[in-house]
Amino acid sequence: MADLRITHYTDPGCPWAFSAEPFRRKLSWTYGEQLEWHDRMVVLADGPESYEKAGFDVEKQSAAFAKLGAAHGMPIDDRRRPRMAGTAVACRAVVAARLNAPDQASGLLRALRVRHFSGELLDADETIDGAATDAGLAPQALRGWMSEPAVATELDADARGARQPTPEGLAMDARLADWEGGRRYTCPSLEITRSADAVTLTAPGFQPYAVYWALVANLIPHAQQRAVPDSVEMVLDWAAEPLATQEIAVVCEIDPAEARQLLSRVASEHPVGQDGFWSLS
């Protein structure tokens, strides 16, 4: 059993959650199997109408993507999309994989994020099918799973959990958002539980890496911490999937410009937005 169970409230369509992925990579590198991650879907938007009702359109989305990409360094295509896209279908796909192919669920979540922030519409059939293939799943099988009643029940449980923040989470109201029943977690939000005694600490919303590190250190002060990697190749080999410059820089504790220079010698880049995803040559 892992020392800590981390319930990770997220959504494949959230740019803040995508911007926090370097910190998740760093925690996973540092603590490895001492942490057990459990992704739970917030379901930010049932469909395009959810954004339209809130007055959030493709122009505002494009501006927000450009701002966040520049501020946090993750690859985000900020070109204007043909329409807004809901996130519920993608969330359902992740839950379907979690119940039927748990070893591929996190890979599917990653693939959906990458495709969405590379410019694809998150609720389009071709995006879901392409992400399934990326994650090693048969698209037809995934679609069959998505229609199962158990998946609908589990997705509803995820969404309800996101709308029931802990008292500590509620105390940090600025990191929460409204829904018709009260307040909910924004993405990403972490509930970090120590396995030994079920003590839980909460980090609602986007946080600096130091916050996550401090919470983990307070819960398991004697945990083994893996040393900073010796090279960018080591990180890409460990991840076993393409990574953004910012993700590699955070894990290696170096400047993104230095990371990009080192990566250019050993890896190939697929450009997206202001950055890109790197794979070993």
C-alpha positions as CSV (number, residue, x, y, z in Angstrom):
1,M,0.0,0.0,0.0
2,A,1.3,3.5,-0.9
3,D,1.9,5.9,2.0
4,L,-0.4,8.5,0.6
5,R,-3.6,8.3,-1.5
6,I,-4.1,11.4,-3.6
7,T,-7.6,12.1,-4.9
8,H,-7.0,14.3,-7.9
9,Y,-10.1,16.3,-9.0
10,T,-9.5,17.3,-12.6
11,D,-11.0,17.6,-16.1
12,P,-9.4,16.9,-19.4
13,G,-10.7,20.3,-20.7
14,C,-9.3,22.5,-17.9
15,P,-6.2,24.6,-18.9
16,W,-5.3,25.2,-15.3
17,A,-5.2,21.5,-14.7
18,F,-3.0,21.1,-17.8
19,S,-0.8,23.9,-16.5
20,A,-0.3,22.1,-13.2
21,E,0.9,18.9,-14.9
22,P,4.6,19.7,-14.4
23,F,4.0,19.7,-10.6
24,R,2.3,16.3,-10.8
25,R,5.3,15.0,-12.7
26,K,7.7,16.4,-10.1
27,L,5.8,14.8,-7.3
28,S,5.6,11.5,-9.1
29,W,9.4,11.6,-9.9
30,T,10.3,12.5,-6.3
31,Y,8.1,10.1,-4.4
32,G,7.3,7.4,-6.9
33,E,5.2,4.5,-5.6
34,Q,4.9,6.1,-2.2
35,L,2.1,8.1,-3.8
36,E,-1.1,6.5,-5.2
37,W,-3.0,8.8,-7.6
38,H,-6.8,8.6,-8.2
39,D,-8.1,10.8,-10.9
40,R,-11.7,12.0,-10.4
41,M,-13.6,13.9,-13.1
42,V,-15.1,17.3,-12.2
43,V,-17.2,17.6,-15.4
44,L,-16.8,21.3,-16.1
45,A,-19.3,21.5,-18.9
46,D,-22.0,19.1,-20.0
47,G,-21.9,20.6,-23.5
48,P,-21.1,23.8,-25.4
49,E,-24.2,25.4,-24.0
50,S,-22.7,25.3,-20.5
51,Y,-20.0,27.7,-21.6
52,E,-22.4,29.8,-23.7
53,K,-24.7,30.2,-20.7
54,A,-21.8,31.5,-18.7
55,G,-20.9,34.0,-21.4
56,F,-17.6,32.2,-22.3
57,D,-17.1,32.0,-26.0
58,V,-14.4,31.0,-28.5
59,E,-12.9,34.5,-28.4
60,K,-12.5,34.5,-24.7
61,Q,-11.2,30.9,-24.7
62,S,-8.5,31.9,-27.2
63,A,-7.4,34.8,-25.1
64,A,-7.4,32.7,-21.9
65,F,-5.4,29.9,-23.6
66,A,-2.8,32.4,-24.9
67,K,-2.5,34.0,-21.5
68,L,-2.1,30.7,-19.6
69,G,0.3,29.3,-22.2
70,A,2.6,32.3,-21.8
71,A,2.3,32.3,-18.0
72,H,2.9,28.6,-17.3
73,G,4.8,27.4,-20.3
74,M,2.6,24.5,-21.3
75,P,1.9,23.9,-25.0
76,I,-1.6,25.3,-25.8
77,D,-2.8,26.0,-29.3
78,D,-4.6,29.4,-28.8
79,R,-6.1,29.7,-32.2
80,R,-9.8,30.4,-32.3
81,R,-11.8,27.1,-32.3
82,P,-14.8,26.7,-34.6
83,R,-17.0,26.3,-31.5
84,M,-16.9,25.6,-27.8
85,A,-16.8,21.9,-26.7
86,G,-18.2,20.3,-23.6
87,T,-16.0,18.1,-21.4
88,A,-18.6,15.5,-20.2
89,V,-18.0,13.1,-23.0
90,A,-14.2,13.0,-22.4
91,C,-14.8,12.7,-18.7
92,R,-17.1,9.7,-19.4
93,A,-14.4,8.2,-21.5
94,V,-11.8,8.4,-18.7
95,V,-14.2,6.8,-16.2
96,A,-15.0,4.1,-18.7
97,A,-11.4,3.3,-19.0
98,R,-10.9,3.4,-15.3
99,L,-13.6,0.7,-14.8
100,N,-12.7,-1.5,-17.7
101,A,-9.0,-0.9,-18.5
102,P,-7.5,0.8,-15.4
103,D,-3.9,0.5,-16.6
104,Q,-4.8,2.7,-19.6
105,A,-7.0,5.3,-17.8
106,S,-4.3,7.8,-17.0
107,G,-2.8,7.5,-20.4
108,L,-6.3,8.2,-21.9
109,L,-6.6,11.3,-19.7
110,R,-3.2,12.5,-20.9
111,A,-4.1,11.8,-24.6
112,L,-7.3,13.7,-24.3
113,R,-5.5,16.7,-22.8
114,V,-2.8,16.7,-25.4
115,R,-5.3,16.5,-28.3
116,H,-7.6,19.2,-26.7
117,F,-4.8,21.6,-26.1
118,S,-3.3,20.9,-29.5
119,G,-6.5,22.3,-31.1
120,E,-9.0,19.4,-31.4
121,L,-12.6,19.6,-30.1
122,L,-12.8,17.6,-26.9
123,D,-16.3,16.3,-27.5
124,A,-15.7,15.3,-31.1
125,D,-15.8,11.5,-32.0
126,E,-12.5,11.7,-33.8
127,T,-10.8,13.2,-30.7
128,I,-12.1,10.5,-28.4
129,D,-11.3,7.8,-30.8
130,G,-7.8,9.2,-31.5
131,A,-7.1,9.5,-27.8
132,A,-8.2,5.9,-27.3
133,T,-5.7,4.8,-29.9
134,D,-3.0,6.9,-28.4
135,A,-3.6,5.2,-25.0
136,G,-3.6,1.7,-26.5
137,L,-7.3,1.1,-26.4
138,A,-9.6,0.0,-29.2
139,P,-11.9,3.0,-29.9
140,Q,-14.9,0.7,-30.5
141,A,-14.4,-1.0,-27.2
142,L,-14.1,2.3,-25.4
143,R,-17.3,3.6,-26.9
144,G,-19.1,0.4,-25.8
145,W,-17.9,0.9,-22.2
146,M,-19.0,4.5,-22.2
147,S,-22.6,3.4,-22.6
148,E,-22.5,1.1,-19.6
149,P,-24.8,2.1,-16.6
150,A,-22.0,1.6,-14.2
151,V,-19.9,4.3,-15.9
152,A,-22.7,6.8,-15.6
153,T,-23.0,6.0,-11.9
154,E,-19.3,6.3,-11.4
155,L,-19.1,9.6,-13.3
156,D,-21.9,11.0,-11.3
157,A,-20.0,10.0,-8.1
158,D,-16.9,11.8,-9.4
159,A,-18.9,15.0,-10.1
160,R,-20.7,14.9,-6.7
161,G,-17.3,14.4,-4.9
162,A,-16.0,17.5,-6.7
163,R,-19.0,19.4,-5.4
164,Q,-18.4,18.4,-1.8
165,P,-15.1,20.1,-0.8
166,T,-13.6,19.3,2.6
167,P,-14.1,21.9,5.3
168,E,-10.4,22.8,4.8
169,G,-11.1,23.3,1.1
170,L,-14.2,25.4,1.8
171,A,-12.0,27.6,4.0
172,M,-10.0,28.5,0.9
173,D,-13.0,29.9,-1.0
174,A,-11.0,31.8,-3.6
175,R,-9.8,28.5,-5.0
176,L,-13.4,27.2,-5.4
177,A,-16.1,27.9,-8.0
178,D,-19.9,28.2,-8.0
179,W,-22.4,25.6,-9.1
180,E,-26.2,25.6,-8.6
181,G,-25.8,23.7,-5.3
182,G,-23.1,25.7,-3.7
183,R,-19.3,25.6,-4.1
184,R,-17.1,23.1,-5.9
185,Y,-13.5,22.3,-6.5
186,T,-11.7,24.0,-9.4
187,C,-9.1,22.0,-11.3
188,P,-6.8,20.7,-10.2
189,S,-7.7,20.0,-6.6
190,L,-6.0,17.4,-4.4
191,E,-7.2,15.6,-1.3
192,I,-4.1,13.9,0.1
193,T,-4.8,11.2,2.6
194,R,-2.2,9.3,4.8
195,S,-2.9,5.6,4.6
196,A,-1.7,4.9,8.1
197,D,-4.4,7.0,9.9
198,A,-6.6,8.6,7.2
199,V,-5.4,12.1,8.0
200,T,-6.3,14.3,5.0
201,L,-4.9,17.6,3.8
202,T,-6.5,19.5,1.0
203,A,-5.1,21.7,-1.8
204,P,-8.0,23.2,-3.7
205,G,-7.4,24.7,-7.1
206,F,-4.1,25.6,-8.9
207,Q,-1.2,25.8,-6.5
208,P,2.5,26.4,-6.7
209,Y,4.6,23.2,-6.5
210,A,5.9,24.2,-3.0
211,V,2.4,23.9,-1.6
212,Y,2.1,20.2,-2.7
213,W,5.6,19.4,-1.6
214,A,4.9,20.9,1.9
215,L,1.7,19.0,2.3
216,V,3.4,15.7,1.3
217,A,6.4,16.4,3.6
218,N,4.1,17.1,6.5
219,L,2.2,13.9,6.1
220,I,5.2,11.6,5.4
221,P,8.3,13.5,6.7
222,H,10.5,10.4,6.5
223,A,9.6,9.4,3.0
224,Q,12.4,8.7,0.5
225,Q,12.9,11.4,-2.0
226,R,14.4,10.6,-5.4
227,A,17.3,12.7,-6.4
228,V,17.0,15.3,-9.3
229,P,17.5,13.4,-12.6
230,D,20.9,13.6,-14.2
231,S,19.6,14.4,-17.7
232,V,16.6,15.3,-19.7
233,E,16.8,11.9,-21.4
234,M,16.3,10.2,-18.1
235,V,13.0,12.0,-17.6
236,L,11.7,11.2,-21.1
237,D,12.7,7.6,-20.7
238,W,11.0,7.5,-17.3
239,A,7.8,9.1,-18.5
240,A,7.5,6.8,-21.6
241,E,5.4,9.4,-23.4
242,P,6.0,12.8,-25.0
243,L,6.5,15.7,-22.5
244,A,6.4,19.4,-22.7
245,T,9.5,21.5,-22.1
246,Q,8.0,22.9,-18.9
247,E,7.3,19.4,-17.5
248,I,10.9,18.3,-18.1
249,A,12.3,21.6,-16.7
250,V,10.4,21.3,-13.5
251,V,11.4,17.7,-12.9
252,C,15.0,18.5,-13.6
253,E,14.9,21.8,-11.6
254,I,16.4,23.8,-14.5
255,D,15.3,26.8,-16.5
256,P,13.0,26.0,-19.5
257,A,15.4,27.7,-21.9
258,E,18.2,25.3,-20.7
259,A,15.8,22.4,-20.9
260,R,15.0,23.2,-24.5
261,Q,18.6,23.5,-25.4
262,L,19.4,20.1,-23.9
263,L,16.4,18.5,-25.4
264,S,17.3,19.8,-28.9
265,R,20.4,17.6,-28.8
266,V,18.7,14.3,-27.9
267,A,14.9,14.5,-28.7
268,S,12.5,15.6,-31.4
269,E,9.7,18.2,-30.8
270,H,6.1,18.3,-32.0
271,P,5.3,22.0,-31.8
272,V,2.1,23.1,-30.2
273,G,1.3,26.8,-29.4
274,Q,4.2,28.5,-27.8
275,D,6.0,25.2,-27.0
276,G,5.7,21.6,-27.9
277,F,6.0,17.9,-26.8
278,W,9.3,16.1,-26.9
279,S,10.1,12.5,-27.7
280,L,13.5,10.8,-27.6
281,S,15.0,10.6,-31.1
